[in-house]
Amino acid sequence: MSEQELTLGIVGLGKIGGNLARQAVEKDIRVVGLDAEDRPELEEAGIEVHDAGEYETLAEELDPPRVVYMSLPAGELIDDQLDELVGELDEGDVVMDGGNSFWRDSIRREERCWDEGVYFLDTGTSGGPPRAKDGACFMVGGKEEGFEIAEPYLDTLSVEDGLIHVGEPGSGHFVKLVHNGIEFGMLQSIAEGVELLKAGQFDLDGEMGDLFETWNNGAVIESWLVELMSKGLKNEDQFSDAPENFEDVPNFVEDTGEVNWLVQEAFKGETPVPVITQSVIELFKSRGNQKHAPRAVALMRHGFGLHPFGEQEGIMDERITGRVDNDARSDIRQEEGDEDTLRPEKRESYDGDPDS
């Protein structure tokens, strides 16, 4: 056994668990990890890696009271691994679930662990792989005594002011879920800003990355997400699998679905969350899941008004020229001009537009 002051077990050495392990050893915390894959790069960094499921070895290698951080996908896998792990632990040991588990599952798991005298902390973890390596943000639910045992580890691995004990079991994963909902709304609003900039009358393609960088220096919307948008548009500091050009990024957006739970819970409690709800729906739309509704609308419109199927230039012309008086838009025009602030690209050169 090592004589270092802190020893930490990490179950799951993927993007988050692996980077937390790297950060821990850099800060003189001994790490014993379990993973289903070989991790030679982590072993070279000083992390002791054992095969998944070797919980007896893990328990033997950790100093009591043992502290174990689980970095695994949400679902039944957590229950299965928790059953095996708790069987090797003693009263007073601590298990943290650092994934995006449903908070009611976490309440149940805490009760199951406490039956064995083991503390269970639902540990919402934010910041992604980059912050896991440099300093993460932790939101923790669970018994105060268990938190006090884990606190030296979490305090070491968190960014300054990035650690909070929220309260009772389940509360850590609940506030992390709310955090993820806020994140979705912010992502969607930034993405719509990109859409507006690209659809506008000004050619900003070569300036958009710099524009977002400017916004991230003193503007009200300054944030890490704005910084990531700037770097993405300029292809700076990107991961190796990121496309070089913005236009090559697929329109399909994947996610693990936990924000769906938040929206469902909001509906149950009649809590209005329109921005978060719409951000989830936009993800659905990116996957091409709405294939039949537009056809249904077109069919009904044709039935009551002989509206055309598909595009028709005459209808598009009427959509642009159908209103003669346009005073309502005077506030967004320049003093000497009558140009629309926004116009889809295919319509910019239409000769019949009275505003052009």
Buried (B, 14 or more C-beta within 10 A) or exposed (E): EEEEEBBBBBBBBBBBBBBBBBBBBEEEBBBBBBBEEEBEEBEEBEBBBBEBBBBEBBBEBBBEBBBBBBBBEBEEEBEEBBEBBBEBBEEBBBBBBBBBBBBEBBBBBBEBBBEEEBBBBBBBBBBBBBBBBBBBBBBBBBBEEBBEBBBBBBEBBBBEEBBBBBBBBBBBBBBBBBBBBBBBBBBBEBBEBBEEBEEBEEEEEEEBBEBBBBBBEEEEEEBEBBBBBBBBBBEEEEEEEEEEEBEEEEEEBEEEEBBBBBBEBBEEEEEEBEBBBEBBBBBEEBEEEEEEEEEEEBEEEEEEEEBEEEEEEEEBBEEBEEEEEEEEEEEEBEEEEEEBEEBEEEBEEBEEBEBB
